[in-house]
Amino acid sequence: MTFLYIVIGLTLVFDFINGFHDSANSIATVVSTKVLSPIAAVGLAATFNFVAFLIFPLKVATTIGKGVINPEIISLQLIGSAVVAAIIWNLITWWMGLPSSSSHTLVGGLVGAAVVSHGFGSVVIAGVMKIVIFIVVAPALGMIMSYIISIIVMHIVKNYSPAGIDRWFRRLQLLSASAFSLGHGGNDAQKSMGIIWVALIATNHVAKNAPIALWIVLSCHAAIALGTLFGGWRIVKTMGQRITKLRPFEGFCAETAGALTLFGATHFGIPVSTTHTITGAIMGVGAVKGVSAVKWGVTRKIFWAWILTIPISALISAGIFLISGLLF
């Protein structure tokens, strides 16, 4: 029972770090365009991270709980190894200022511990492949949608003065930032819910087909919201200014495209990276100004972090599982 409490606690710590790490996704554009101060921005983002449970069905939680590895082989040791690996990689990338994916970190951790304990047959290949495919699809969608939205917006406002455009989009960006934070909370908090839910199933505390309890839902949303309040300032600079310089109307277009992508993925139960989504969207609005407006050297480092996240997390998790087996 004590080990179960430890695993639940570690999962909530991961959820907190997820909010801490990914808060930059929610606030980078609205802070870099100087629409909100950093403190006001994280307050707004945290609020919408929390209330997302009122909007979205728990399909992503089900995917994480039962669609990555075979639920029959799940143990507290396996879950603990995966979550600790996810925490370690999140902290490493936060320290380096790289906007990596908390979602893919967790998936990699689950896969690594499952393979080393029960072989490759324990992995739900179709579920993992769907998540891997969206490493490319999510940022591509964000990029394409933000590019299209930017072109439409520029056509609509072409006869307005720059000062008028700036004034209106500083207000509209409050809506787009709120929508993106809602999508962030709706998709990301559910990943931790899925882990706690399957841990309770594995220890026979709930039935296999039992719904996810409200206390799990509220705890995970509260943890990610608190993490967002603390903010990941190292990543804000990368997301907000180092990829491309943003103006309020560009921030609005990027956030709107990112929010729409997250809403769609959450509706279909696909755990996507909010980091990948908003990075693609920022690149899309930058590309409207020309290829040279996007700092491709910075994006190349980000892409490498995306590619390496799942395999490195899997290796860390596998190592933790083996070491914990020897110690305990």
Secondary structure, 3 states (H helix, E strand, C coil): CHHHHHHHHHHHHHHHHHHHHHHHHHHHHHHHCCCCCHHHHHHHHHHHHHHHHHCCCCHHHHHHHHCCECHHHCCHHHHHHHHHHHHHHHHHHHHHCCCCCHHHHHHHHHHHHHHHHHCHHHECHHHHHHHHHHHHHHHHHHHHHHHHHHHHHHHHCCCCCHHHHHHHHHHHHHHHHHHHHHHHHHHHHHHHHHHHHHHHHHCCCCCCCCCCCHHHHHHHHHHHHHHHHHCCHHHHHHHHHHCCCCCHHHHHHHHHHHHHHHHHHHHCCCCCCHHHHHHHHHHHHHHHCCHHHCCHHHHHHHHHHHHHHHHHHHHHHHHHHHHHHHHC
